[in-house]
Amino acid sequence: MTYSESAATEPSRPAEPSRPKARRGGKRERLAAAAAQVLHEQGMEKTTIADIARAADVPLGNVYYYFKTKDQLVEAAIDAHAQTLAGLITALDALPTPQDRLKALLAGWVEQREVTARYGCPTGTLASELDKRDDGLDQTLAKVMRVLLDWAEQQFHALGRAADARELAVALIASYQGISLLTNTFRDPELMATEGRRLERWIDSLA
């Protein structure tokens, strides 16, 4: 669940969810963003350090100056997701109402439906893979996902649903994760669009 910041200035445009990109910048930052991208596209088992170096446009030998192991790159990828999520939340918080913010979040998920159909949710798929390990990285990623859950709870609270704000936030994130799985399983982006429209109506009914 990672996103662009366009919603801050243009409320009518969706906040665009995306994987952290291997963009220009310092080599460490490029490697972290590339790790997030390649892990999403290929999965942990198939991804090599060489794959990440190639995506970041960093010579393979230079990678080891910043990251000694693939696990360190996985941790850096989680941090890249966290930073991108923080940027999204800043952008969404600039919108005038909690209803606008939640619907912009939804619009961003729908905007990335083609990517979701190919690879699934970036954090959801990574969480599933990390769950099979016992190195604690699953809990590191859980902290990132909890940030979004807490933010969604705050929006429902602001909508006047103080008594069940947490339940509604869980329902929203669970709906996204579930439809991401189905969209990816059936390779059908329209499933995400349909669920996005349903969730918009749901949010409107709560406002």
C-alpha positions in Angstrom: 0.0 0.0 0.0 2.1 2.8 -1.2 1.1 6.0 -2.9 1.8 9.3 -4.6 1.0 12.7 -3.1 -1.2 14.3 -5.9 -4.3 14.4 -3.7 -2.9 17.2 -1.6 -3.3 19.8 -4.2 -6.0 18.3 -6.5 -8.8 16.7 -4.4 -10.6 15.5 -7.5 -7.7 13.4 -8.6 -7.0 10.1 -6.8 -4.0 9.6 -4.6 -2.2 7.1 -6.7 -1.0 3.9 -4.9 2.2 2.5 -6.2 5.3 0.6 -5.2 8.3 2.6 -4.2 10.1 3.3 -7.4 13.9 3.0 -8.0 14.2 6.7 -8.8 17.3 8.8 -9.0 18.9 9.9 -5.7 21.5 8.4 -3.4 22.6 4.9 -4.0 21.2 3.6 -0.7 17.8 5.2 -1.4 17.7 3.8 -4.9 18.6 0.4 -3.7 15.9 0.4 -1.1 13.3 1.6 -3.6 14.5 -1.0 -6.1 14.3 -3.7 -3.5 10.6 -2.8 -2.8 9.8 -2.8 -6.5 11.6 -6.1 -7.4 10.4 -8.0 -4.4 6.8 -7.0 -5.3 7.3 -8.1 -8.9 9.3 -11.3 -8.3 8.8 -12.3 -4.7 11.5 -12.9 -2.1 12.6 -16.3 -3.3 13.2 -15.4 -6.9 14.8 -12.0 -6.2 18.6 -11.8 -6.1 20.8 -9.0 -5.0 21.9 -8.7 -8.6 18.3 -8.1 -9.6 18.0 -5.2 -7.2 21.3 -3.7 -8.2 20.2 -3.8 -11.8 16.9 -2.1 -11.1 18.6 0.6 -9.0 21.3 1.1 -11.7 24.0 0.5 -9.1 27.0 -1.7 -9.8 26.7 -5.1 -8.0 29.9 -4.6 -6.1 28.7 -1.3 -4.7 25.6 -2.9 -3.1 27.7 -4.5 -0.4 28.9 -1.2 0.8 25.4 -0.4 1.9 23.8 -3.8 2.4 25.7 -6.9 3.4 22.8 -9.4 2.9 19.6 -9.8 1.0 17.7 -9.6 4.4 19.1 -6.1 4.9 17.7 -5.2 1.6 14.3 -6.6 2.5 14.4 -4.4 5.7 15.3 -1.4 3.5 12.4 -2.2 1.2 10.0 -2.2 4.2 11.5 1.2 5.2 10.9 2.5 1.7 7.2 1.4 2.0 7.0 3.3 5.3 8.4 6.5 3.9 6.1 6.4 0.8 3.1 5.8 3.1 4.1 8.7 5.2 4.2 10.9 2.1 0.7 9.6 1.1 -0.7 10.4 4.5 0.7 13.9 4.4 -1.0 14.4 1.1 -4.3 12.9 2.1 -4.4 15.0 5.3 -4.4 18.1 3.1 -7.9 17.2 1.8 -10.7 19.0 3.6 -12.9 16.2 5.0 -12.3 12.7 6.3 -14.8 11.5 3.6 -12.6 13.1 0.9 -9.5 11.5 2.4 -10.9 8.0 2.6 -12.3 8.2 -1.0 -9.0 9.5 -2.3 -7.3 6.5 -0.7 -9.8 4.2 -2.4 -9.3 6.0 -5.7 -5.5 5.4 -5.4 -6.0 1.7 -4.9 -8.3 1.5 -7.9 -5.8 3.5 -10.0 -3.2 0.8 -9.5 -5.5 -2.1 -10.3 -3.5 -3.2 -13.3 -0.4 -3.5 -11.1 -2.4 -5.3 -8.5 -3.7 -7.7 -11.1 -0.2 -8.7 -12.1 1.6 -8.7 -8.7 -0.9 -8.2 -5.8 -0.7 -5.7 -3.0 2.9 -4.7 -2.4 2.7 -4.9 1.4 0.2 -7.7 1.5 2.2 -10.1 -0.7 5.4 -9.2 1.2 3.6 -9.8 4.5 2.5 -13.2 3.4 6.1 -14.2 2.5 7.6 -12.8 5.6 5.1 -14.7 7.7 7.0 -17.9 6.8 10.2 -16.6 8.4 11.2 -16.2 12.1 13.6 -13.3 11.8 11.1 -10.6 13.0 10.8 -8.8 9.7 7.1 -9.7 9.6 6.6 -7.6 12.7 8.6 -4.8 11.2 6.2 -4.7 8.2 3.2 -5.1 10.5 4.2 -1.7 12.1 4.0 -0.1 8.7 0.6 -1.6 8.0 -0.6 -0.5 11.4 0.2 3.1 10.5 -2.4 3.0 7.7 -4.9 1.2 9.9 -4.5 3.9 12.7 -4.9 6.7 10.1 -8.1 5.1 8.7 -9.4 4.8 12.3 -8.8 8.5 12.8 -10.8 9.3 9.6 -13.8 7.3 10.7 -13.6 8.9 14.2 -13.7 12.3 12.5 -16.8 11.1 10.5 -18.5 10.8 13.9 -18.1 7.1 14.3 -16.1 7.2 17.5 -17.7 4.0 18.9 -16.8 1.7 16.0 -14.0 3.7 14.2 -11.5 0.9 14.7 -13.8 -1.8 13.4 -14.6 0.3 10.3 -10.9 0.9 9.7 -10.2 -2.9 9.9 -13.1 -3.5 7.6 -11.7 -1.0 5.0 -8.2 -2.4 5.0 -9.5 -6.0 5.1 -11.7 -5.2 2.0 -8.6 -3.9 0.2 -6.5 -6.8 1.0 -9.2 -9.3 0.1 -10.0 -7.6 -3.3 -6.2 -7.4 -4.0 -5.9 -11.1 -3.6 -8.9 -11.8 -5.9 -7.8 -9.2 -8.4 -4.4 -10.9 -8.6 -5.7 -14.4 -8.5 -8.1 -13.9 -11.4 -5.9 -11.3 -13.1 -8.9 -9.1 -13.4 -8.4 -5.4 -12.7 -12.2 -4.7 -13.0 -12.7 -6.6 -9.7 -10.8 -3.8 -7.9 -12.7 -1.1 -9.7 -16.0 -2.7 -8.7 -15.1 -3.1 -5.1 -13.8 0.5 -5.1 -17.2 1.8 -6.2 -18.9 -0.3 -3.5 -16.6 1.0 -0.8 -17.2 4.6 -1.9 -20.9 4.1 -1.5 -20.2 2.6 1.9 -18.2 5.6 3.0 -20.9 7.9 1.8 -23.4 6.0 3.9 -21.4 6.6 7.0 -20.8 10.3 6.4 
